[in-house]
């Protein structure tokens, strides 16, 4: 085998790996609103269980889930995988596509809350961590039960005042009616 053949075969492998990483570290757009609300319901259950049963270790799981969903959508999130591959397909509810960027922003706010709870837990401030988890559970409940995505509303305000440029989310021009 010539050197040129070896080199030409190595380049697609690197490109394929780069493409695979780019695909892995992406967020879906659009997002299925049904799955998003089910994931939020899972966050409610995990957060309230963590508080009710003093499961300090579970703050790691919650924080990991949010970080994974911000970076990769449902790809590296166990809860995201459970919802998108097992639960949602078994429901007879039509897919409801919504803009992805506001949902990603909402997940990023979840990262702030869940990582804050994790840090507070690690520092021994469990009461403060419980309060942060309760706030996270409330926001997730609003999304899950009522379809009210607080992070999406904040994203819309940031777009309206020009902090988030319009090209970040073309579908978001009328986000007040869709999120």
C-alpha positions in Angstrom: 0.0 0.0 0.0 1.5 3.4 -1.0 1.9 6.3 1.4 -0.6 8.3 -0.5 -3.3 5.6 0.0 -2.5 5.5 3.8 -2.7 9.3 4.1 -5.9 9.6 2.1 -7.6 7.0 4.2 -6.5 8.7 7.5 -8.0 12.1 6.5 -11.6 10.9 6.1 -11.4 9.1 9.5 -10.3 12.4 11.1 -13.0 14.3 9.3 -15.6 11.7 10.2 -14.5 11.9 13.8 -14.7 15.7 13.8 -18.1 15.5 12.1 -19.3 12.9 14.7 -18.2 15.2 17.5 -19.9 18.1 16.0 -23.1 16.1 15.7 -22.7 14.8 19.3 -22.2 18.3 20.7 -25.2 19.8 19.1 -28.7 20.6 20.2 -31.8 19.6 18.2 -33.6 22.3 16.4 -36.6 22.0 16.4 -37.2 20.3 19.7 -40.2 18.0 20.4 -42.2 19.9 23.0 -43.8 16.7 24.2 -40.3 15.2 25.0 -39.2 18.5 26.6 -42.1 18.6 28.9 -41.6 14.9 29.9 -37.9 15.6 30.6 -39.1 18.6 32.8 -41.4 16.1 34.6 -38.4 13.9 35.3 -36.5 16.8 36.7 -39.4 17.6 39.0 -39.4 14.0 40.3 -35.7 13.9 40.8 -35.4 17.3 42.5 -38.3 16.6 44.9 -37.0 13.1 45.7 -33.6 14.5 46.3 -35.1 17.0 48.8 -37.6 14.6 50.4 -35.1 11.8 51.0 -32.0 13.9 51.6 -30.3 12.4 48.7 -27.2 14.6 48.6 -25.5 12.5 46.0 -28.5 12.9 43.6 -27.5 16.6 43.1 -24.6 15.1 41.0 -27.0 13.2 38.8 -29.3 16.3 38.3 -26.4 18.6 37.5 -24.9 16.0 35.1 -28.2 15.7 33.3 -28.5 19.5 32.7 -24.9 19.8 31.5 -25.3 16.8 29.2 -28.5 18.2 27.7 -27.0 21.7 27.1 -24.0 20.2 25.4 -25.6 17.4 23.5 -29.4 17.6 23.7 -30.7 14.2 24.8 -27.6 12.3 23.4 -25.6 11.9 26.7 -28.5 12.5 29.1 -29.9 9.3 30.6 -33.2 11.1 31.3 -33.2 12.5 27.7 -32.6 9.1 26.3 -35.3 7.5 28.4 -37.8 10.1 27.3 -36.9 10.4 23.6 -36.3 6.6 23.0 -38.7 4.9 25.3 -41.5 7.1 26.7 -42.4 9.6 23.9 -42.5 6.9 21.2 -45.0 4.9 23.3 -47.4 7.8 23.7 -50.0 8.5 21.1 -49.4 12.2 21.2 -48.4 14.0 18.0 -44.9 15.5 17.9 -45.0 19.3 18.6 -41.9 20.9 17.1 -40.7 24.1 18.8 -37.6 26.2 18.4 -34.4 24.7 19.9 -32.4 27.7 21.0 -34.8 28.9 23.7 -35.0 25.3 25.1 -31.2 25.1 25.1 -31.1 28.4 27.0 -33.6 27.1 29.5 -31.4 24.0 30.0 -28.5 26.3 30.6 -30.4 28.1 33.3 -31.0 24.6 34.7 -27.2 24.1 34.7 -26.8 27.3 36.8 -29.4 26.1 39.4 -28.3 22.4 39.5 -24.6 23.1 39.6 -25.2 25.8 42.3 -27.1 23.1 44.3 -24.2 20.7 43.8 -21.6 23.2 45.0 -23.8 24.2 48.0 -24.2 20.5 48.9 -20.4 20.0 48.6 -19.8 22.9 50.9 -22.2 21.5 53.5 -25.0 24.0 52.9 -27.7 21.4 52.3 -30.5 23.8 53.3 -29.5 26.3 50.7 -29.1 23.5 48.2 -32.6 22.3 48.9 -33.9 25.8 48.3 -32.2 26.0 44.9 -33.5 22.5 44.0 -37.0 23.6 45.0 -36.8 26.6 42.7 -35.5 24.3 39.9 -38.4 21.9 40.6 -40.9 24.8 40.5 -39.6 26.0 37.1 -39.6 22.4 35.8 -43.1 21.9 37.1 -44.3 24.9 35.2 -42.8 23.6 32.0 -44.0 20.0 32.5 -47.6 20.6 33.7 -48.4 24.0 32.1 -46.1 24.3 29.2 -44.7 27.5 30.6 -41.0 27.6 29.9 -39.5 30.3 32.0 -36.1 30.1 30.3 -37.8 30.4 26.9 -39.6 33.5 28.1 -36.3 35.0 29.3 -34.7 34.1 26.0 -37.6 36.0 24.2 -37.0 39.1 26.3 -33.2 38.9 25.6 -34.0 38.7 21.9 -36.5 41.6 22.1 -33.9 43.9 23.8 -31.2 42.8 21.4 -28.9 40.8 23.7 -29.6 37.7 21.6 -29.2 38.5 17.9 -32.2 37.5 15.6 -30.0 35.1 13.6 -29.6 32.8 16.7 -33.2 31.8 16.3 -35.1 32.6 13.1 -38.2 30.7 14.4 -38.3 32.8 17.6 -39.7 36.0 16.1 -43.1 35.1 17.7 -41.8 33.1 20.6 -44.5 34.5 22.9 -47.1 32.5 21.1 -45.0 29.2 20.8 -43.2 28.7 24.1 
